[in-house]
Amino acid sequence: MKKAKTTNPELIELTRFLRKQGKENKANIWWDIAERLEKPKRRRLAVNISRLNRYTQKNELIAVPGKVLGAGNMDHPITVAAFAFSQKAKEKIVAAKGKCVSFLDLVKKNPKGSNIKIIG
Protein backbone atom coordinates (compact mmCIF):
# COMPACT_ATOMS: atom_id res chain seq x y z
CA MET A 1 0.00 0.00 0.00
CA LYS A 2 1.30 3.44 -0.93
CA LYS A 3 2.16 5.80 1.94
CA ALA A 4 -0.01 8.93 1.92
CA LYS A 5 1.92 12.18 1.73
CA THR A 6 0.68 15.65 2.41
CA THR A 7 -0.08 17.80 -0.61
CA ASN A 8 -0.49 21.10 1.26
CA PRO A 9 2.38 23.27 -0.06
CA GLU A 10 2.26 25.55 3.00
CA LEU A 11 2.68 22.58 5.34
CA ILE A 12 5.50 21.09 3.26
CA GLU A 13 7.36 24.41 3.27
CA LEU A 14 6.85 24.81 7.02
CA THR A 15 8.19 21.33 7.88
CA ARG A 16 11.26 21.90 5.67
CA PHE A 17 11.87 25.25 7.36
CA LEU A 18 11.52 23.74 10.86
CA ARG A 19 13.91 20.89 10.05
CA LYS A 20 16.46 23.34 8.63
CA GLN A 21 16.23 25.60 11.69
CA GLY A 22 16.50 22.60 14.01
CA LYS A 23 19.70 21.52 12.28
CA GLU A 24 21.24 25.01 12.05
CA ASN A 25 20.46 26.00 15.65
CA LYS A 26 20.91 22.52 17.16
CA ALA A 27 17.38 22.80 18.55
CA ASN A 28 15.60 19.45 18.58
CA ILE A 29 12.26 21.08 19.40
CA TRP A 30 11.84 22.30 15.79
CA TRP A 31 12.67 18.84 14.46
CA ASP A 32 10.09 17.31 16.83
CA ILE A 33 7.37 19.76 15.78
CA ALA A 34 8.12 19.07 12.09
CA GLU A 35 7.74 15.32 12.72
CA ARG A 36 4.37 15.86 14.41
CA LEU A 37 3.13 18.11 11.59
CA GLU A 38 3.99 15.49 8.96
CA LYS A 39 1.49 13.02 10.38
CA PRO A 40 -1.66 12.40 8.33
CA LYS A 41 -4.39 14.99 8.90
CA ARG A 42 -6.63 12.56 10.77
CA ARG A 43 -3.81 11.93 13.28
CA ARG A 44 -2.73 15.58 13.64
CA LEU A 45 -3.51 17.27 16.92
CA ALA A 46 -6.49 19.49 17.66
CA VAL A 47 -6.25 21.29 21.01
CA ASN A 48 -9.04 23.23 22.70
CA ILE A 49 -8.59 26.52 24.54
CA SER A 50 -9.67 24.80 27.77
CA ARG A 51 -6.63 22.49 27.61
CA LEU A 52 -4.29 25.42 26.97
CA ASN A 53 -5.81 27.24 29.95
CA ARG A 54 -5.46 24.19 32.20
CA TYR A 55 -1.82 23.31 31.40
CA THR A 56 -0.23 26.75 31.06
CA GLN A 57 0.90 29.61 33.26
CA LYS A 58 0.75 33.33 32.59
CA ASN A 59 2.98 34.60 29.71
CA GLU A 60 4.24 31.17 28.57
CA LEU A 61 5.26 30.30 25.00
CA ILE A 62 3.19 27.40 23.66
CA ALA A 63 3.61 25.39 20.46
CA VAL A 64 0.69 23.35 19.10
CA PRO A 65 1.65 21.10 16.17
CA GLY A 66 -1.87 21.12 14.75
CA LYS A 67 -4.98 23.26 15.14
CA VAL A 68 -6.22 25.28 18.10
CA LEU A 69 -9.99 25.09 18.58
CA GLY A 70 -12.23 27.50 20.50
CA ALA A 71 -13.96 25.29 23.11
CA GLY A 72 -13.44 26.58 26.65
CA ASN A 73 -12.27 29.82 28.19
CA MET A 74 -8.88 31.50 28.60
CA ASP A 75 -8.22 33.47 31.77
CA HIS A 76 -4.53 34.41 31.42
CA PRO A 77 -2.35 35.72 28.56
CA ILE A 78 -0.13 33.29 26.63
CA THR A 79 1.63 33.28 23.27
CA VAL A 80 0.49 30.40 21.08
CA ALA A 81 2.12 29.20 17.86
CA ALA A 82 0.12 26.71 15.82
CA PHE A 83 -0.32 25.52 12.25
CA ALA A 84 -3.95 26.71 12.28
CA PHE A 85 -6.38 28.53 14.56
CA SER A 86 -10.16 28.54 14.50
CA GLN A 87 -11.69 32.01 14.47
CA LYS A 88 -13.18 31.56 17.97
CA ALA A 89 -9.82 30.40 19.36
CA LYS A 90 -8.07 33.50 18.03
CA GLU A 91 -10.76 35.73 19.52
CA LYS A 92 -10.50 34.10 22.96
CA ILE A 93 -6.69 34.21 23.06
CA VAL A 94 -6.61 37.87 22.03
CA ALA A 95 -9.42 38.70 24.50
CA ALA A 96 -7.22 37.30 27.29
CA LYS A 97 -4.43 39.65 26.07
CA GLY A 98 -2.49 36.76 24.53
CA LYS A 99 -0.96 36.42 21.06
CA CYS A 100 -1.48 34.04 18.14
CA VAL A 101 1.68 33.67 16.06
CA SER A 102 2.91 31.42 13.27
CA PHE A 103 5.77 28.97 13.66
CA LEU A 104 7.88 31.14 11.33
CA ASP A 105 7.54 34.12 13.69
CA LEU A 106 8.23 31.96 16.74
CA VAL A 107 11.41 30.52 15.22
CA LYS A 108 12.66 33.98 14.25
CA LYS A 109 11.93 35.27 17.75
CA ASN A 110 13.41 32.24 19.57
CA PRO A 111 15.77 30.26 17.27
CA LYS A 112 17.09 28.00 20.03
CA GLY A 113 13.57 27.01 21.07
CA SER A 114 14.17 27.65 24.75
CA ASN A 115 11.26 27.95 27.21
CA ILE A 116 8.69 26.65 24.72
CA LYS A 117 6.12 24.10 25.84
CA ILE A 118 4.56 21.70 23.32
CA ILE A 119 0.89 21.01 24.08
CA GLY A 120 -0.96 18.28 22.32
N, C-alpha and C positions, 0 to 999 in steps of 0.2 A: 504494500500500500504506500502511496506517495505521501511524503510528509507535507503538511499544509504550511505555507509560508505567508507572512503578512504581505499585503499589496498596498498598504497605506504608505505613500511616499514620505509623509511627515514623520511617521513612526520609524521608518527605516533610517531616515536622516538623523533623527534624535538618538537612536540606539548606537549608530556609528559615532556620533559626536561624544556620547557618554563613554563609550569604550576608549576612544582616543584620549579624552581627558583623564580617564582613570589610569591609562598607561603613562601619559606625560607627567601627571602630578603624583603618581604612585598612590592613588586614592582608590582603594577597592570598593568603596561605596558606590561610585559611578558605574563600575563594572557590574556590581550586584543589581543595581536598578535597571541597567540595560538588559540583563538576563531575565528579570521579572517582566519587563515590557515586551519581550519577544515571545512570551507565551501566547497561545491562541486566545482569541478574544473571549471565548466562553470561560477561560480559566484565569483571565486577568482580574485584578482586584477592583472591587467597588466598595468604597468606605463611606459611611454616613457621618454627618457632622456630630452626631451623638457620640460616636466612638472617638473622634478627634478630641471632643470636649472631655471625655472620660480619661483618656490616657496622656494628656498633655498638661504642661504648666504654662503660665503666662510668658509670652514672648519667646517661645521655642520655635526652632526651625524644623518643619515636618516635610518629609518626602512621601508621596503616595504614588507608587508605580501602577497607576490605573486611573479610575475616575472617582471624584468626590461627589457624593450625592447629598441632597438637602434635608434628609430626615433628622430631626432632633434640633437642639438649640446649642448655641455657642455663648459662653458667658465670660470668656477672657480672650485677649488678642493673641493670635499666633500668625506665623508666616507659613503658608502651605504652598508647596510645589507639587503639581500633579500633571499627568498627561491631559486630563480633561476635567472640567468642572460643570456641574449642572448650574443652571441660572439661579435657582434657589440657594444652592450651596455658596455661590459667590456672594449673593446678597447677605446671607447670614454671617459669613466671615468678615465682610466689610462692615456690617452693622456692629460687630463686636470690636471694631477698630483693628482688625487683622488685615493681612495682605494675601492675595492670590497671585502667585508668580509662576512662570514657566521654568522648566528644568534648565533651559539655556541661561536665563537670568540668574538662577541659583548657582550654577557652576561658575559663572563669571564673577559673582559676588563672593563665593567661597570655594575656590578651586581645590583645596585639600579635602573638602567635605567634612570638616570638623564640626562637632556639636549639631549634627543633623540626625534626627530620629526618623526611621522608616516605619510607617504605620500601614498595616495591611493584613 
